[in-house]
């Protein structure tokens, strides 16, 4: 079936041949026609899960296979949503060891992107908790890969954006928790220096900062740093201890229409950023926040991608290595503020040590913010690309929708090895996406 597809950023859009397999046989038939790419819930921001000749919608392959309630090990099909994993196992005292900023992603997508969360510095990426994967290769054979068997495939698949084969099933470990609540600490930071000081000195499990992308001078990088730890049952207020995993259901709201282009400008951005920082500063200190509100605040606003208008938006997410992070972030923030362009919610996180051979994170700071797609913002993002490369930074392919092949190679010396691995395994002709074709992967 021909369908017009986009990523979460709604840019770019392409007409793709889409099939929704229910079993291995249907996946095998599609792979035989190649090239194909697997697609989960469409939450990659650009064209990483789109292939004009064959896009596999994996959401029908979404069953739990087994669960070990003692060790917290889950075995499931790749199309299962992370949110459904939480719904099934949090009441039994288990929560994802690593989670991105939305629960509306599939397990296959978590592996393909090797997602990281607010706890990367302490706990690494999703791959650290992955026990095994079943993956279909270019010949239609299903291979079980783990740390001791087919170990190269097991190493390369997390972060490979679906380009090593179709992930069918996986086994992974959850984190034991005593409640569904997070002990949160809100710390206002006057500027980038103050925010980085909080990141470097905290021992909290989770840490993330919202920052004012239009702040300048002494207010450059003005932030609200949000720290968090899973609350134990004994720590909870008395009214929550009786049912520690019960949290109030959040009221969902929906963006009903595409916002007009003029709605996002330097004046509305400045007003929002000032109000957001003022309101967050009023909430400074400790509080208990339910897991859904803490980890997934934007999931409560359905179709929030429509805020950026019909042309869509592009996210700029990079990581700058620790030794050049201060200089690199300062140049990026200065350039963004001077342009008067940016996003309502811009995010800064401290990342830990590098993991797999093609995963995004490395030790340093990651910056993420959205831009509505237009000629001015695309030109600005190319300028930001150059600053990133100058400071040894790296780009997050899960958020990419417009990077050039030349810029990717200038930023990431691992690209030739990735391309060579694909060629050696005969994968290049079988598995390809709009992104891989654009970037020459």
Order of alpha helices (4+ residues) and beta strands (2+ residues): beta-beta-alpha-beta-beta-beta-beta-alpha-beta-alpha-alpha-beta-beta-alpha-beta-beta-alpha-beta-beta-alpha-beta-alpha-beta-alpha-beta-beta-alpha-beta-beta-alpha-beta-alpha-alpha-alpha
